[in-house]
Amino acid sequence: MAFRTRLGVAAAALMAALALSACGGENAPAEREGISADPSAEAASVNGQTIYVSDVEMEARMKGLIRDNERLEPESAEFNEILDQLIEIKLLAMEALSRGLEEEPEAQHRLQTARDNILGNILLEHIADDKVDEAAIRKMYEAQVQLLVLGDEAHVRHILAPTKEAVDKIVTELKAGADFTVLAAKRSTDQATRMDGGDLGYISADDATPEFAKVIRETPSGGISRPFEDQMGWHVVKIDEVRKEAPPSIEELRGPIVQFLRRTQLEEILKQLRSEAEISKKTSPRNSRLDAPEAKPAPAKPAPAAPAQVTPAPEALAPTTPAPAATTPPVQTAPVTTAPAQATPAPAQPKPAAPKPAVTPPASAPATAPATPPAQPTTTPATLQ
């Protein structure tokens, strides 16, 4: 209990010190002079113990101030604020050692836990740095493409008009033989697409607003739609062509695939380590993910036969959606339309006088993701030196 009391006092002192640091604690200017941006460079020294630039940046990442691939400028206020905090943590740790607090049993246990977490994180970093076999990536990618159910997508052009009367006049001109792209440039109020002949690019009906989806489904390739209204105004649409959706490229799925393969590798490492280790649990929690014993089949009456279900392969990124019947309208499927580079996925932000049509463009990132394996053990990085 005495140790817990002293620990609470130390924690309060640490919070007070960090608060003073955030308010611009007083430190000698010489501590910051000539700090290099090199992560291995010395940022400060406390009684002979070095704090490196990489220590400051690691703390900044843990606080969410910078991303993994970002650097923290040594002359920035954030860098110096975190450096002050690390200096004060060093001072408090040294004081704890001078008082012999590390000899307390609970302190020993917590230090060992922090060390285990740090070593576990270092192993995870090494696994993440290992290059994933390109052949394994391609094999999984090809398996996912086979599982995707791809629908149709249409190359859509539109003309936006402010009123029903205005769009009716446009339809009359189109029926008289006017060129759609020329008329879009002259009459459309969509400033983002009018000079491109109203080009909206390739759009799947499943990814469009309800009004556009209905028109895309009912208008044949090369046809011009009936006028229709949505919250942006009145539209008339031309379908240049209809084609099958293109599957996501291997580069679009590379990130999720690599992440899944690394998680799988970690699971295999953990499985092997557990099989080789002597582990004795003093408690038996329910639903243990890693230690649930195999259920032994008990004699029972035969159950009625259930309809067979197809289980995706382990490497599947996402379950597939059964193809719709021929007489029913298309339904939304798992894959995401990948728009060609030359097409305009959606009109850019229009000027206030001419709002853009509410077309939901195909997403730029794949919706497919590898099947999530059992969660890996959570490890919390520690800043103890």
C-alpha positions as CSV (number, residue, x, y, z in Angstrom):
1,M,0.0,0.0,0.0
2,A,2.9,2.3,0.8
3,F,4.3,1.7,-2.7
4,R,1.0,2.5,-4.3
5,T,0.8,5.8,-2.3
6,R,4.3,6.8,-3.4
7,L,3.4,5.8,-6.9
8,G,0.4,8.0,-6.9
9,V,2.4,11.0,-5.6
10,A,5.0,10.3,-8.4
11,A,2.3,10.2,-11.0
12,A,0.8,13.5,-9.8
13,A,4.3,15.0,-9.9
14,L,4.8,13.7,-13.4
15,M,1.5,15.2,-14.6
16,A,2.4,18.6,-12.9
17,A,5.8,18.5,-14.6
18,L,4.3,17.8,-18.0
19,A,1.7,20.5,-17.5
20,L,4.5,23.0,-16.8
21,S,6.4,21.8,-19.9
22,A,3.3,22.4,-22.0
23,C,3.1,26.0,-20.7
24,G,6.8,26.6,-21.7
25,G,8.9,25.3,-18.9
26,E,12.2,27.0,-18.3
27,N,15.1,25.1,-19.9
28,A,18.5,26.3,-20.8
29,P,18.6,27.4,-24.5
30,A,21.8,25.5,-24.9
31,E,19.9,22.2,-24.6
32,R,18.3,22.9,-28.0
33,E,21.1,24.5,-29.9
34,G,22.3,22.6,-33.0
35,I,19.8,19.7,-32.9
36,S,20.1,17.7,-36.1
37,A,17.1,16.3,-37.9
38,D,18.9,12.9,-38.1
39,P,16.9,10.4,-35.9
40,S,20.1,9.1,-34.4
41,A,21.3,12.6,-33.4
42,E,21.3,13.6,-29.8
43,A,18.5,15.9,-28.8
44,A,19.4,16.3,-25.1
45,S,21.5,14.8,-22.3
46,V,20.2,14.3,-18.7
47,N,23.0,13.5,-16.2
48,G,24.9,11.7,-18.9
49,Q,21.9,9.8,-20.4
50,T,21.0,10.6,-24.0
51,I,17.6,11.5,-25.4
52,Y,17.7,11.0,-29.2
53,V,15.7,12.8,-31.9
54,S,14.1,9.4,-32.6
55,D,12.9,9.2,-29.0
56,V,11.1,12.6,-29.5
57,E,9.6,11.5,-32.8
58,M,8.4,8.2,-31.4
59,E,6.7,10.0,-28.5
60,A,5.1,12.3,-31.1
61,R,3.8,9.4,-33.0
62,M,2.3,7.8,-29.9
63,K,0.6,11.1,-29.2
64,G,-0.8,11.2,-32.7
65,L,1.0,14.4,-33.6
66,I,2.7,12.9,-36.7
67,R,2.2,9.8,-38.9
68,D,4.6,6.9,-39.1
69,N,6.3,8.3,-42.2
70,E,6.4,11.9,-41.0
71,R,9.2,13.8,-39.3
72,L,9.1,16.4,-36.5
73,E,11.1,19.5,-37.2
74,P,13.6,20.0,-34.3
75,E,12.9,23.7,-34.2
76,S,9.2,23.3,-33.9
77,A,7.3,24.0,-30.7
78,E,5.9,20.5,-30.6
79,F,9.4,19.0,-30.8
80,N,10.7,21.1,-27.9
81,E,7.5,20.5,-25.8
82,I,7.9,16.7,-26.1
83,L,11.6,17.0,-25.5
84,D,10.9,18.8,-22.2
85,Q,8.5,16.1,-21.2
86,L,11.1,13.4,-21.9
87,I,13.7,15.3,-19.9
88,E,11.3,15.5,-16.9
89,I,10.4,11.8,-17.3
90,K,14.2,11.0,-17.1
91,L,14.6,13.2,-14.0
92,L,11.7,11.5,-12.3
93,A,13.0,8.0,-13.3
94,M,16.4,8.9,-11.9
95,E,14.9,10.1,-8.7
96,A,12.9,6.9,-8.4
97,L,16.1,4.9,-8.8
98,S,17.9,7.0,-6.2
99,R,15.2,6.2,-3.7
100,G,15.4,2.5,-4.5
101,L,11.8,2.3,-5.7
102,E,12.7,-0.1,-8.5
103,E,13.4,-2.8,-5.8
104,E,9.8,-2.9,-4.7
105,P,8.1,-6.2,-5.9
106,E,5.3,-4.3,-7.7
107,A,7.8,-2.0,-9.4
108,Q,9.8,-5.1,-10.6
109,H,6.6,-6.7,-12.0
110,R,5.6,-3.5,-13.8
111,L,9.0,-3.0,-15.2
112,Q,9.1,-6.5,-16.5
113,T,5.7,-6.0,-18.1
114,A,6.9,-2.9,-19.8
115,R,10.0,-4.7,-21.1
116,D,7.9,-7.5,-22.4
117,N,5.6,-5.1,-24.3
118,I,8.6,-3.3,-25.8
119,L,10.3,-6.5,-26.9
120,G,7.0,-7.7,-28.4
121,N,6.6,-4.5,-30.3
122,I,10.2,-4.8,-31.6
123,L,9.3,-8.3,-32.9
124,L,6.2,-7.0,-34.6
125,E,8.3,-4.2,-36.3
126,H,10.7,-6.9,-37.6
127,I,7.8,-8.9,-39.0
128,A,6.3,-5.8,-40.6
129,D,9.7,-5.0,-42.2
130,D,10.0,-8.5,-43.7
131,K,9.3,-8.4,-47.4
132,V,6.2,-10.3,-48.3
133,D,6.6,-12.8,-51.1
134,E,5.4,-11.3,-54.4
135,A,4.1,-14.7,-55.6
136,A,1.9,-15.0,-52.5
137,I,0.5,-11.5,-53.1
138,R,-0.3,-12.4,-56.7
139,K,-1.8,-15.7,-55.8
140,M,-4.2,-14.1,-53.3
141,Y,-5.1,-11.3,-55.6
142,E,-6.0,-13.8,-58.4
143,A,-8.1,-15.7,-55.9
144,Q,-10.0,-12.6,-54.9
145,V,-10.7,-11.6,-58.5
146,Q,-12.2,-15.0,-59.1
147,L,-14.5,-14.5,-56.1
148,L,-15.7,-11.0,-57.2
149,V,-19.2,-10.6,-58.8
150,L,-18.8,-7.8,-61.2
151,G,-21.8,-5.8,-62.5
152,D,-22.2,-3.4,-65.4
153,E,-21.1,0.2,-65.5
154,A,-22.2,2.9,-67.9
155,H,-20.3,5.8,-69.5
156,V,-22.7,8.7,-68.6
157,R,-23.0,12.2,-69.9
158,H,-25.6,14.7,-68.5
159,I,-27.0,18.1,-69.1
160,L,-28.2,20.0,-66.0
161,A,-31.0,22.5,-66.2
162,P,-32.7,24.7,-63.6
163,T,-36.3,24.1,-64.5
164,K,-38.6,21.5,-66.1
165,E,-39.3,24.0,-69.0
166,A,-35.6,24.4,-69.6
167,V,-34.9,20.7,-69.7
168,D,-37.9,20.1,-72.0
169,K,-36.5,22.6,-74.5
170,I,-33.1,20.7,-74.4
171,V,-34.9,17.4,-75.0
172,T,-36.7,18.9,-78.0
173,E,-33.4,20.0,-79.5
174,L,-31.9,16.6,-78.9
175,K,-34.8,14.9,-80.6
176,A,-34.3,17.3,-83.5
177,G,-30.7,15.9,-83.9
178,A,-28.6,18.3,-81.8
179,D,-25.3,16.9,-80.7
180,F,-25.4,16.1,-77.0
181,T,-21.9,17.2,-76.2
182,V,-22.3,20.5,-78.0
183,L,-25.6,21.1,-76.3
184,A,-24.1,20.3,-72.9
185,A,-21.4,22.9,-73.5
186,K,-24.0,25.5,-74.5
187,R,-26.9,24.8,-72.1
188,S,-25.8,22.8,-69.1
189,T,-25.5,24.7,-65.8
190,D,-23.1,22.2,-64.4
191,Q,-19.9,24.2,-64.7
192,A,-17.7,21.2,-63.7
193,T,-18.7,19.0,-66.7
194,R,-20.3,21.3,-69.4
195,M,-17.0,21.9,-71.3
196,D,-16.4,18.1,-71.3
197,G,-19.7,17.5,-73.0
198,G,-21.3,16.7,-69.6
199,D,-19.0,13.7,-69.1
200,L,-19.5,12.0,-65.7
201,G,-17.3,9.0,-66.5
202,Y,-18.1,5.3,-65.9
203,I,-20.7,4.9,-63.2
204,S,-22.3,1.7,-61.8
205,A,-26.0,2.0,-61.0
206,D,-25.2,0.5,-57.6
207,D,-23.0,3.4,-56.8
208,A,-25.3,6.2,-58.0
209,T,-28.1,8.1,-56.3
210,P,-31.5,6.5,-56.6
211,E,-32.6,8.9,-59.4
212,F,-29.5,8.4,-61.5
213,A,-29.5,4.6,-60.8
214,K,-33.0,4.2,-62.2
215,V,-32.2,6.2,-65.3
216,I,-28.9,4.3,-65.9
217,R,-30.7,1.0,-65.6
218,E,-33.5,1.8,-68.0
219,T,-31.5,3.7,-70.7
220,P,-29.8,1.5,-73.3
221,S,-26.3,2.0,-74.6
222,G,-26.3,5.0,-77.0
223,G,-29.7,6.2,-75.7
224,I,-30.9,9.4,-74.2
225,S,-33.0,9.3,-71.0
226,R,-36.2,10.9,-70.1
227,P,-35.9,14.2,-68.1
228,F,-35.7,13.6,-64.3
229,E,-35.3,15.7,-61.3
230,D,-33.2,15.5,-58.1
231,Q,-32.1,17.9,-55.5
232,M,-29.6,19.6,-57.9
233,G,-32.1,20.3,-60.6
234,W,-33.4,18.7,-63.8
235,H,-31.2,16.3,-65.8
236,V,-31.2,14.6,-69.2
237,V,-28.6,11.8,-69.5
238,K,-26.9,10.1,-72.4
239,I,-25.4,6.6,-72.1
240,D,-22.4,6.4,-74.4
241,E,-21.7,2.7,-73.7
242,V,-22.3,-0.1,-71.1
243,R,-19.5,-2.4,-70.2
244,K,-18.6,-4.9,-67.4
245,E,-17.0,-3.5,-64.3
246,A,-13.2,-3.8,-64.2
247,P,-11.9,-5.6,-61.1
248,P,-9.6,-3.7,-58.8
249,S,-6.0,-3.8,-59.8
250,I,-3.4,-5.7,-57.8
251,E,-1.9,-2.4,-56.6
252,E,-5.3,-1.3,-55.2
253,L,-5.5,-4.5,-53.2
254,R,-1.8,-4.8,-52.4
255,G,-2.1,-3.0,-49.0
256,P,-4.9,-5.2,-47.6
257,I,-3.3,-8.3,-49.0
258,V,0.1,-7.6,-47.4
259,Q,-1.6,-6.7,-44.1
260,F,-3.5,-10.0,-44.1
261,L,-0.4,-12.1,-45.0
262,R,1.6,-10.4,-42.2
263,R,-1.2,-11.1,-39.7
264,T,-1.3,-14.7,-40.9
265,Q,2.4,-14.9,-40.4
266,L,2.1,-13.6,-36.9
267,E,-0.6,-16.1,-36.1
268,E,1.6,-18.9,-37.3
269,I,4.5,-17.7,-35.2
270,L,2.2,-17.4,-32.1
271,K,0.8,-20.9,-32.8
272,Q,4.3,-22.4,-33.0
273,L,5.5,-20.5,-29.9
274,R,2.5,-21.7,-27.9
275,S,3.0,-25.3,-29.0
276,E,6.7,-25.2,-27.9
277,A,6.1,-23.4,-24.6
278,E,5.1,-24.7,-21.2
279,I,2.0,-22.7,-20.4
280,S,0.0,-23.3,-17.2
281,K,-3.1,-21.2,-16.7
282,K,-4.4,-20.8,-13.2
283,T,-7.8,-19.7,-14.4
284,S,-10.0,-21.0,-17.2
285,P,-11.9,-18.1,-18.7
286,R,-14.8,-18.9,-21.0
287,N,-14.5,-18.5,-24.8
288,S,-10.7,-18.4,-24.7
289,R,-9.6,-17.8,-28.3
290,L,-6.2,-19.4,-28.0
291,D,-6.8,-22.2,-25.6
292,A,-10.3,-23.4,-26.3
293,P,-10.2,-27.3,-26.2
294,E,-11.4,-29.2,-29.2
295,A,-15.0,-30.2,-28.6
296,K,-15.5,-33.9,-28.6
297,P,-18.6,-35.0,-30.5
298,A,-21.3,-36.4,-28.2
299,P,-23.7,-39.1,-29.3
300,A,-26.8,-37.5,-30.6
301,K,-29.7,-38.1,-33.0
302,P,-29.0,-37.1,-36.5
303,A,-30.0,-33.5,-37.2
304,P,-32.1,-32.6,-40.3
305,A,-29.9,-31.9,-43.2
306,A,-29.3,-28.2,-43.7
307,P,-28.8,-26.5,-47.0
308,A,-25.1,-26.6,-48.0
309,Q,-23.3,-23.4,-47.8
310,V,-20.1,-22.5,-49.5
311,T,-17.2,-21.4,-47.3
312,P,-14.8,-19.0,-49.0
313,A,-11.1,-19.9,-49.2
314,P,-9.0,-18.8,-46.2
315,E,-7.3,-16.2,-48.3
316,A,-10.6,-14.6,-49.4
317,L,-10.6,-10.9,-48.8
318,A,-14.4,-10.5,-48.7
319,P,-17.5,-12.8,-49.2
320,T,-19.1,-12.8,-52.6
321,T,-22.6,-11.8,-53.4
322,P,-24.7,-14.3,-55.4
323,A,-25.4,-13.1,-58.9
324,P,-28.9,-11.6,-59.3
325,A,-31.6,-13.5,-61.2
326,A,-32.1,-12.4,-64.8
327,T,-35.6,-10.9,-64.1
328,T,-34.6,-8.8,-61.2
329,P,-32.8,-5.4,-61.2
330,P,-29.1,-5.4,-60.2
331,V,-28.3,-5.3,-56.6
332,Q,-25.3,-3.8,-54.9
333,T,-22.3,-6.2,-54.9
334,A,-19.2,-6.2,-52.8
335,P,-16.6,-5.1,-55.4
336,V,-16.2,-1.4,-56.0
337,T,-16.1,0.1,-59.5
338,T,-12.6,1.2,-60.6
339,A,-13.1,4.2,-62.9
340,P,-10.6,4.5,-65.8
341,A,-8.1,7.3,-65.5
342,Q,-9.3,9.1,-68.5
343,A,-12.9,9.3,-67.3
344,T,-14.2,11.9,-64.8
345,P,-15.7,10.0,-61.9
346,A,-17.9,12.8,-60.7
347,P,-18.3,16.5,-61.4
348,A,-15.9,18.7,-59.4
349,Q,-17.3,21.1,-56.8
350,P,-19.5,23.5,-58.9
351,K,-19.9,27.2,-58.4
352,P,-22.8,28.3,-56.2
353,A,-24.8,29.3,-59.3
354,A,-24.6,25.9,-60.8
355,P,-24.5,23.0,-58.4
356,K,-23.2,19.6,-59.6
357,P,-25.4,16.5,-60.1
358,A,-25.7,14.2,-57.1
359,V,-23.9,11.3,-58.7
360,T,-22.0,9.0,-56.3
361,P,-18.7,8.3,-58.2
362,P,-17.1,4.9,-58.0
363,A,-14.8,4.7,-54.9
364,S,-11.1,5.0,-55.5
365,A,-10.2,2.4,-53.0
366,P,-11.3,-1.3,-53.0
367,A,-14.0,-2.3,-50.6
368,T,-12.6,-5.7,-50.5
369,A,-10.3,-6.6,-47.6
370,P,-8.8,-9.8,-46.4
371,A,-10.7,-11.9,-44.0
372,T,-9.8,-10.7,-40.5
373,P,-7.9,-13.4,-38.6
374,P,-8.1,-13.6,-34.8
375,A,-7.0,-10.4,-33.2
376,Q,-3.3,-10.4,-32.4
377,P,-2.2,-9.6,-28.8
378,T,-2.2,-6.0,-28.0
379,T,1.1,-4.5,-27.1
380,T,1.5,-1.0,-25.7
381,P,4.8,0.7,-26.5
382,A,6.5,2.1,-23.4
383,T,8.7,5.1,-23.2
384,L,10.8,3.8,-20.3
385,Q,14.5,3.9,-21.0
